[in-house]
Amino acid sequence: MIRHLIKLIWNKKRSHTLLIVEILASFLVLFGVMSLVTYNMGNYLKPIGFEYEKIWTINFSSNQDTTDVAGKMNLLYRKVAGYNEVESATRMSGNSPFSFSNSNTGISYKKTHTMSDIYNTDEHFAKTLGLNLIQGKWYGREDRVAKNTPVVINRATRDALFGTENPVGKVFDSENEDKWRIVGVVDYFKGKGEYTADKPAIFVLMDGKSGWEKTILAKVKPGTDANFEAKMIRELGAMAKDWTVEVTYMSDQRVNQHNFSLVPMIIFLIISVFLLINVAMGLFGILNLNIARRREEIGVRRALGATEGSIKSQFVGEMWVIAAFGIFIGLLFAVQFPIMSIFDLDPVIYIIAILLSVFIIFLIVTLCSYYPSRQAAKIQPAMALHEE
């Protein structure tokens, strides 16, 4: 049966070439979309690693002011932390969670090297964001007197550099030749949102003498409203004249990051839907044309005892063979991604994407060919032969 169907399709390969090309293009686009969806959903199912509700991000810009910026930032931090409406506050570098600012560096331990995001924070960062420590401790003021700069790493950094070895107390090198000593390890930390990967991250204890860390994160108490926000901005602005003060809610920043991550997936989905609609229209057109041209053949088969089910199976099977031609060519390209580890993604992501793409193509082919094949199966042999 399958051999017969392949022979039928091959004999009409010119009329089916365009449809095969459309199925091939649809499969490749679907493969890209499903890879992106699988990657994003795999990331989304993993914990983000920190709290973001009721946390305000306060960004300061000193503009042209260069006089004792670090001292003024320390005063501003103490002012924010001293409000009754603020449960906890922390000062850090500008690449705060959900921001569009990034900072990374190369790190190495023995012969292992990797890239890692780097965050300069104070000793209150873990408490304010509710980080989950799984090894060691979070650094404190007493760690500033240590010979090597104290840092806390996340699980991804530990796995990349140390594997199963306990990293607490280990000293490793950064790209700028600094020596960093690990005092603790936190669990997950996805600073750019749930849809991003849990990449290596390092939290470095800031010395408090630098004016570069001009971001304060404040965890406010429930019920804190815009009236307190306006009051805080007014008072902070009075303390640092000619400075710019901007307050954003971390939950709103999270939504912006989500939208940014979802845009490529939505664009690919629109393209794939457009291509699949073209495939569906092509299937309807080819089947209707085949049924019109082959009424005599259908009538003869019915007269010889062919059932409605066998007629439907033949036409659906022909469409499956056409789809298989396009998918087979697409598979030759798709399997290169897991084999060559393109984009450094887990091969399982590509395998799942391939299986989903094949399933969707065959599902659409089956649904689109079912109704025309059902109409063909209802052709009565006497009527078909009488028309001829």
C-alpha positions in Angstrom: 0.0 0.0 0.0 2.7 2.5 1.0 4.8 1.5 -2.0 1.8 2.1 -4.3 1.1 5.5 -2.7 4.7 6.6 -3.1 4.6 5.5 -6.8 1.4 7.6 -7.3 3.0 10.7 -5.8 6.2 10.2 -7.7 4.4 10.0 -11.0 2.8 13.4 -10.2 5.8 15.0 -8.6 5.6 18.1 -10.7 2.1 19.0 -9.5 3.1 18.2 -5.9 6.4 20.0 -5.8 5.1 23.3 -4.6 3.1 21.7 -1.8 6.2 19.7 -0.7 8.2 22.9 -0.7 5.5 24.6 1.5 5.5 21.7 3.9 9.3 21.8 4.0 9.3 25.5 4.8 6.5 25.0 7.4 8.5 22.3 9.1 11.7 24.3 9.3 9.8 27.3 10.7 7.9 25.1 13.1 11.2 23.5 14.2 12.6 26.9 15.0 9.4 28.0 16.9 9.2 24.7 18.8 12.9 24.9 19.7 12.3 28.4 21.1 9.1 27.4 22.9 10.7 24.3 24.4 13.7 26.4 25.5 11.6 29.1 27.0 9.2 26.7 28.7 12.1 24.7 30.1 13.5 27.9 31.6 10.1 29.0 32.9 9.5 25.8 34.8 12.7 26.4 36.8 12.6 28.8 39.9 13.6 32.4 39.3 15.5 32.3 42.6 14.5 35.6 44.2 11.5 37.7 45.3 10.3 40.7 43.2 6.9 41.6 44.6 6.8 44.8 46.7 10.4 45.6 45.7 11.1 49.0 44.2 14.2 49.8 42.1 15.5 53.3 42.8 18.0 54.5 40.2 20.1 57.6 40.8 22.0 59.6 38.2 24.6 62.1 39.5 24.6 63.9 36.1 27.5 66.4 36.2 28.1 66.0 40.0 31.4 64.3 40.7 31.9 65.5 44.3 31.9 62.7 46.9 29.4 60.6 44.9 30.1 57.5 47.1 29.4 59.5 50.3 26.2 60.9 48.9 25.1 57.4 47.9 25.7 56.1 51.4 23.6 58.9 52.8 20.8 58.2 50.3 20.9 54.5 51.1 20.6 55.2 54.9 17.7 57.5 54.2 15.8 54.8 52.2 16.6 52.1 54.7 15.4 54.3 57.5 11.8 54.7 56.3 9.2 52.9 58.3 7.5 51.7 55.1 10.7 49.9 54.0 11.3 46.4 55.4 14.8 46.1 53.9 17.0 47.9 51.4 20.2 47.0 49.5 22.6 48.9 47.3 24.0 47.4 44.1 25.3 48.0 40.7 23.1 49.2 37.8 22.4 45.8 36.4 19.6 45.1 38.9 17.2 42.2 38.3 14.9 42.7 35.2 16.9 45.7 34.1 18.3 45.9 30.5 21.8 46.5 31.8 24.3 43.7 31.7 27.8 43.1 33.2 29.8 40.0 32.8 33.4 38.8 33.0 35.4 35.7 32.4 36.3 33.5 35.4 38.6 30.5 35.7 39.5 27.8 38.2 42.4 25.6 37.4 41.9 24.7 33.8 38.2 25.4 33.6 36.9 28.7 32.2 33.5 30.2 31.8 31.7 33.6 31.4 29.6 34.8 34.3 27.3 37.7 35.0 28.7 39.9 37.8 26.7 41.9 40.4 28.3 44.3 42.9 26.1 44.2 46.0 26.2 45.0 49.7 25.6 42.6 52.6 21.8 43.2 52.6 21.2 41.9 49.1 20.3 38.3 50.0 17.9 39.4 52.7 16.1 42.0 50.6 15.5 39.6 47.6 15.1 36.5 49.6 17.9 34.5 48.0 18.1 30.8 48.9 21.6 29.9 50.2 22.4 26.2 49.7 26.1 26.3 50.9 28.1 28.6 53.1 26.8 32.1 54.0 26.2 35.5 52.5 29.0 37.9 53.0 29.0 40.6 55.7 30.9 43.8 56.6 33.5 41.7 58.4 34.5 40.0 55.1 35.8 43.3 53.7 39.1 42.9 55.6 39.8 39.6 53.9 42.8 39.3 51.7 40.8 38.2 48.7 37.5 39.8 47.7 34.6 37.8 49.1 32.0 36.6 46.6 28.9 34.4 46.5 28.2 32.3 43.4 25.0 30.7 42.1 24.4 27.0 41.4 25.2 27.4 37.7 28.7 28.9 38.4 29.4 26.1 40.9 28.4 23.4 38.3 30.4 25.1 35.5 33.7 25.6 37.5 33.7 23.1 40.3 31.4 20.3 39.3 30.7 18.2 42.4 33.5 19.8 44.4 32.5 22.0 47.3 33.4 25.5 46.2 33.2 27.3 49.6 36.6 28.7 50.6 38.0 28.2 47.1 39.9 31.1 45.4 39.5 31.6 41.7 40.6 34.2 39.1 38.6 36.8 37.3 39.4 38.2 33.8 40.8 41.4 35.3 43.3 39.4 37.4 41.4 39.8 40.7 41.4 37.0 43.2 37.9 36.1 44.5 37.2 33.9 47.5 33.9 32.1 47.6 32.0 32.3 50.9 28.6 30.9 49.8 26.5 29.5 47.1 22.9 30.5 46.3 20.4 28.3 44.3 18.8 29.6 41.1 19.2 33.3 40.1 17.6 34.3 36.8 18.2 38.0 36.8 16.4 38.7 33.5 13.2 36.8 34.1 11.7 33.3 34.1 12.2 32.8 30.4 15.9 33.2 30.5 18.4 30.5 31.4 19.9 30.1 34.8 23.4 31.4 33.7 26.5 31.6 35.9 26.3 34.6 38.3 28.7 36.1 40.8 27.8 38.5 43.6 30.8 40.6 44.7 30.9 42.5 48.0 31.2 46.2 47.1 33.6 48.2 49.2 31.3 51.2 49.7 33.9 53.7 48.6 32.9 53.6 44.9 30.4 55.9 43.3 29.5 53.4 40.6 26.8 51.5 42.5 23.9 54.0 42.2 21.0 51.6 42.5 19.0 50.9 45.6 16.5 48.1 45.9 13.8 48.7 48.6 11.4 46.0 49.8 8.4 47.9 51.0 5.7 46.8 53.4 2.2 45.7 52.2 -0.1 48.7 51.6 2.7 51.1 50.7 1.2 53.4 48.0 2.1 56.1 45.6 1.9 58.8 48.3 5.0 57.3 50.0 6.7 57.1 46.6 6.1 60.7 45.9 7.3 61.7 49.4 10.4 59.6 49.1 11.4 61.0 45.7 10.9 64.5 46.9 13.0 64.0 50.0 15.8 62.1 48.2 15.8 64.8 45.5 16.3 67.4 48.2 19.3 65.5 49.6 21.0 65.1 46.2 20.3 68.3 44.3 20.8 68.2 40.5 20.6 64.4 40.7 17.9 62.4 38.9 15.9 59.9 40.9 13.8 57.3 39.1 11.6 54.7 40.9 10.3 51.6 39.1 8.4 48.6 40.4 10.3 45.3 40.0 7.1 43.5 39.1 6.5 45.9 36.2 10.1 45.4 35.1 9.5 41.7 35.1 6.6 42.1 32.7 8.7 44.2 30.4 11.4 41.5 30.3 8.8 38.9 29.6 7.4 40.9 26.7 10.9 41.3 25.3 11.5 37.6 25.5 8.2 36.6 24.0 8.4 38.9 20.9 10.7 36.6 18.8 8.5 33.6 19.6 5.3 35.5 18.6 6.8 36.7 15.3 7.9 33.1 14.5 4.4 31.8 15.5 2.7 34.3 13.1 5.0 33.2 10.2 4.4 29.5 10.9 0.6 30.0 11.1 0.7 31.8 7.7 2.7 29.0 6.2 0.4 26.3 7.7 -2.6 28.1 6.3 -1.0 28.0 2.8 -0.3 24.3 3.3 -3.9 23.6 4.3 -5.3 25.5 1.3 -2.9 23.6 -1.0 -4.1 20.3 0.5 -7.7 21.2 -0.1 -7.0 22.3 -3.6 -5.0 19.2 -4.6 -7.5 16.8 -3.0 -10.5 18.4 -4.6 -8.8 18.4 -8.0 -7.8 14.7 -7.6 -11.3 13.7 -6.6 -12.8 15.6 -9.6 -10.3 13.9 -12.0 -10.5 10.4 -10.5 -14.3 10.0 -10.1 -14.2 7.1 -12.6 -11.4 5.4 -10.7 -13.3 5.9 -7.4 -16.5 4.5 -9.0 -14.6 1.5 -10.4 -13.0 0.8 -7.0 -16.4 1.1 -5.2 -18.0 -1.2 -7.8 -15.2 -3.8 -7.1 -16.1 -3.8 -3.4 -13.9 -1.0 -2.0 -15.3 0.3 1.3 -15.7 4.0 2.2 -12.9 3.5 4.8 -10.4 2.3 2.2 -11.2 5.2 -0.1 -10.7 7.7 2.7 -7.5 5.9 3.8 -6.1 6.1 0.2 -6.5 9.9 -0.1 -5.4 10.6 3.4 -2.4 8.3 2.8 -1.5 10.2 -0.3 -1.4 13.4 1.6 0.7 11.8 4.3 3.2 10.6 1.7 3.4 14.2 0.3 4.0 15.5 3.8 6.6 12.8 4.5 8.6 14.0 1.5 8.8 17.5 2.8 9.5 16.5 6.4 12.2 14.1 5.4 14.1 16.9 3.6 13.6 19.1 6.6 14.9 16.4 9.0 18.2 16.4 7.1 18.7 20.0 8.2 17.0 19.7 11.7 19.1 16.8 13.0 22.3 18.8 12.4 21.3 21.0 15.4 21.5 18.4 18.1 24.4 16.6 16.5 26.6 19.7 16.3 25.2 21.3 19.5 24.4 24.5 17.7 23.7 27.5 20.0 25.0 25.4 22.9 21.5 24.2 23.7 20.7 20.9 25.3 20.1 18.3 22.4 16.9 17.3 24.1 15.4 20.7 23.2 16.0 20.0 19.5 14.7 16.5 19.7 11.5 17.6 21.4 11.1 20.4 18.8 11.5 17.9 15.9 8.9 15.5 17.4 6.5 18.4 18.0 7.0 19.7 14.5 6.4 16.3 12.8 3.3 15.8 15.0 1.8 19.2 14.1 2.5 18.8 10.3 0.9 15.3 10.2 -2.0 16.5 12.4 -2.8 19.4 10.0 -2.4 17.2 7.0 -4.8 14.6 8.5 -7.4 17.3 9.5 -7.3 19.0 6.1 -7.5 15.9 4.0 -10.2 14.2 6.1 -13.2 16.1 4.8 -12.3 15.9 1.0 -11.5 12.2 1.4 -14.8 11.7 3.1 -16.6 13.3 0.2 -14.7 11.1 -2.2 -15.8 8.0 -0.2 -19.5 8.9 -0.6 -19.3 8.8 -4.4 -21.7 6.1 -5.6 -20.3 3.8 -8.3 -23.4 4.0 -10.5 -23.4 7.8 -10.5 -19.6 8.0 -11.2 -19.7 5.5 -14.1 -22.9 7.0 -15.5 -21.2 10.5 -15.6 -18.3 9.0 -17.6 
